Amino acid sequence: MALTLEQYVERLDARTDLPWPVAPKIDAPKAKPSLHAMPVKVVFWTVYGTLVAVPQGELQFEHPQEFVTLAALEKLIKEFKMWQSMSRKPGAPSEYMRELFKKALTTLRLTSGGGGEKFPEVACELVWDDIVKKLFQKEYSFDAATYGSMNEYVKKIAYFYHASIQGSGPYPGAADALKLLADRGVFQGLLADGQCFTVGQLQRCLKQQDPDFDLSAVIPPALRLISAEKKARKPSETLFKAAVAAAGAKGVSPSEVLHVGSSLTRDIGPAKRHGFRTALFAGDKASLSATADQLKDAALRPDALITELPQVLELIA
């Protein structure tokens, strides 16, 4: 039976034959917690920059340093045996693959705003779907018994690429915070910019802190609202309206929902507009997006500020 995306993430993590970038070092800003209990029944988490640490605090489609992107593409070409089906243009294979990647990504960005979405999201697997279909024209094939259907295959390629350009790791106390909230009977969900592999990557990171961690037992699929699936990035109304509806299906009103994130404009502000309680995670300079002037703005000012994830327990009445 073909590997699920989550199983593939775990298998890659166990391999020792491939070089992977390390998780970024966390640099905590000088901040003082502001904690008080609120009547909360659901906690929606941001993933990157709040539960999972990545360089620059959010997912990137390309690394800021070009040579890192090229090295990742070279590794990917070898891993998925693509070279024989690629054009023999002058230059390194990775440079040609970068051209294909940029062209597919640009096209998707130009066409993904249909329906009037102000903040469209590109699903990264569609970039690789475009590329693999071009390789098929030159007799490319893959092991469906291992990777699954074409739709499943390109998602695994997408994860391999992103894991090759950005190291990731859990923020301290992430697994404990999630488990303790679950023990308190608090519903939990994800309200986050992310991709098809985000849930698997989060599970991978949490298992680094607790090998027995079961994300499905803590955050059910119905409460996982990811930008790539909704085709909209924060601060899109699409994502936050979906969160209101998901909480409502549990019989929970917006005033009983707490959203935890690290950006005032992408997380806190839109959550407040939809009636949610809010907590700013100020645990890492790389992901924290909050200025002194923004904190003075009532529309952006959070209800609480946490510097360590387990402090969220003190926010639950």
N, C-alpha and C positions, 0 to 999 in steps of 0.2 A: 504494500500500500504506500502511496506517495506521502511524503512528509508534509505535515501542515506547516504554515509559516512559522508558528510558534516553535514547533519541533526543529525546523531548520535553523532558527535563531540559536536554540540550545546546542545543536550539533556544531555550528560554526564556533560557538564559544568554547567548545571542548577541544577544538583542533589546535595543534601546536606547530603546524607547518606553514602558517600564514602570519605575516606581521600585521598587527592592529595598532592603531593610535591609542594611547592611554587616555583614561578619563582626565578631564581638566582638574587642576588643583583649585580648590575652593578658597576664595579670598573674601572673608566675611567683612562687610562694611561696619563702620561704627554706627550702631543703631540700638535704641532702647525699646524693648517690647512694650506694647500697650495692649493689655489683656482685660477683657471683662466678658462675663457669661452672657449668651444670647439664646433665645428660644429657637434652636436649630434642630431640624430633623434630617436634612440632607446636606452633605458637603460635596461640592463639585471642585475637583482639583484641576489646575493647569499641570501639564506634564513636564515639558522642557523648561528648565529654569526654576522649577518648583519642586518636583519629585525627582527628576532626572537632570543631572548636570551635563551639559555639552559645551564645547567652545563657542564663544560669542553668545551663549545663553539661549540659542534657538537653532532649529534645523537649518542647514544651508544646502542649496542645490549644487554649489561649487565652493571649494575651499578658497579663502582669500589669497592663499599662495598657490600660484598656478602649478608649480611642480608637484604639489601634494595631489591635486586633482589628476594630473597626468599619471602619477605613480599608481593611484587608485584605479584608473582606467586600464593601465597596463596589467595590473593584477587581475582585474575583472576579465579581460580578454583571455588570459591564460586559464583562469578558473572555469570559464564557461565555453572554452574551446571555440572561440569566435574567429580567430585569425584566418583560417582557411576560407571563410566565406566573406571576408572583407576585401574591399577594393585595394589593389596594389598601387596606391598613389605614393609619390615620393614622401619621405618622412616616416617618423615612428608610428606604429599602429595606434598608440594612445592619442596622437595628435589627430589622426583621422577620426577616431572614435569621439574625440572631443567635439569635432565639427558636427558629427551626427547628433550628439547630445545637445549641443547649443541650438541647432536648427529645430530639433523636435521640441525642446523646452520653449523656445521663442514662439513657435507656432501655437503651442498649447496655451501660453500666456495670453496671446492675442485673441484666442477664440474661447477662453474659459469664462468670459464675463457675460455670457448670454443670459437672458432672463432678467436683466437689470441689476444683477448682484454687484454691489459697489466694491466688495473685497473678495474677489474670486480666488479660489485655491486650485493649484495644479496637483493632480494625483501623480506622484512620481512614477508609478508603474506604467502609466500611459506613455511616458517618455521612452521607456524600454520596450514597450509594446511596438512603438513605431520603429525603433531600431531593429528589433528582432525580425519584424516582418520584412524589412529591407534585406536582412541576412538570408531569409528564406528564399529570396530570389536567386541566391547563389548556393542552393542546396544545403543550407544550414539545418541542423537537427539537434534535438536535446533528449535527454533521458526522462521521458514522461513517467516511468515507473518510480523514479526518485523524486522528481520535481512536480509532478502533477500536470494539469492542463496548462495551456498557454497562459491563461489568466493567472494561474497560481505561480507559474514559472517566472513571469516578469516581476511579480511582487518579491520573489526571492532574490532576483538580480538587483532590484531597487534597494533591498536591505543590505546586500553585500556591498554595493557602492557607497551608500551612506555610512555604513559602519567603517568603511575604509578611509573616509575623509574626516570623520568626527568621532573621537573617542567619547564614551558615555559611561556614567556611573551614578549610583544613587546618592542623593543628599543624605547626610547623617540623620538617622532617626526616621527615615521614610517608611520602612517596613513596620516599625513599632507604632508610628502614628496611625497608619492605616488599620493595623490589627486592633489597637486600643479603641479606635472609633467604632469598629465593627463589634467589639465586645460590649460597647455601650448601646448597641442597637441602632446606631446612626446609619442611614443609607449613605452610600458614597458613589460618586460618579466622576467621569472625566469630561471636562469642558475645555477643550484644548486644540491649539494648532498642532497638527500631526499628520502622519501618513499611514499607509496600510500596515506598516510594521511597528507602529508606535506601541500598541498594546503588548506585542511580543517583546519589544525592547524594554518596556517598563517591567514586565515580568522577569526578564533576565536580570535587570538591575536589582530588583527587590530580592531575588534569590541569592544575590551576593551577600545580602545582610541576613537572610533567613532561607536556607536551602529548601525548606518545606513550604515556603510561601505559595499560596494558591490565589492568584488574582481574581479568578472567577468567583471565589467564595466571598470576596470582599467588595468587588466592583462588578455588578452584573452587566452583561452586554447591553441591556436596555438603557443603561445610564452612562454609556460611553459615547460621547458626542465629539467626534474628531473632524477637523476641518476638511481633510481630503474626502471623507465620506459625504459631508454636507456640501462640498464644493464651495466653501466660503471660509475665509480666515477671519480671525478676530481683528477688529471689533464688530464684525458683521452682525446685523440683527438676526440673520438666519440662525446662527449658532445659539444665540441667547434665547430666542423664541423657542427653539427646540428644547433647551434646558427647562424653560418654564413648563412646556408641555410634558416633558419626561417626569418632572417633579409632580405635576398635577395628576399624572397617572398613578402616582403613589399616594394621592390624597394630601399632598403637601403644597402649601401656598408659597409664593415667592418670598414673603417675609420670614419663612422658616427655612430658607436655603442660604447656605454660606458658600461663597466662592473664594477660593484661595489662589492667588496668583502673584506674579512678581512685577507686573507692569501696570501702572496707574491708567494709562490710556487704552491698553488692549484688554485688560482684565477687570480692573476695579471700576472704572467709569461706566462701561456698558452694563456691568452687573448691577450697579446702583440704579441705572435707568430702568432696569427691569424689576426693581423692587427687592433684589437680593441683599443679604448681609454680605460684608466683604472683609477679607483679611489680606493684607499685603505681606508677602514673604520677603523679608530683607535679610537673606542669609548668604548672598553671593553677589559681589560687585559685578560679575559678568552678566548676570541676568536681571538684576534690579534696575528698573526703569522708573525713576521717580525723582523729580527735582523739588527743591524747597518751595518754589512758587506753585507747583502742581499740588503739593500737599496742603497748601492754603486754600485751594479751590474746593468748595463744598461738593462740587459735582464729581471730584476725583478722590477726595479724602476718604481713606478706608475707615471702617468701623473699628478695626483692630490692626495691630502690627506684630508679626511674629518673627523672631530671628532663628528659631529652631522649630522644626516641624512638629515635634510632640507637644509644643505649646498650644496647638489647636485644641487639645483636650480641655484646656482652661476656658475655651470660648463657648463650650456646649453647656447650656443650662440644664 
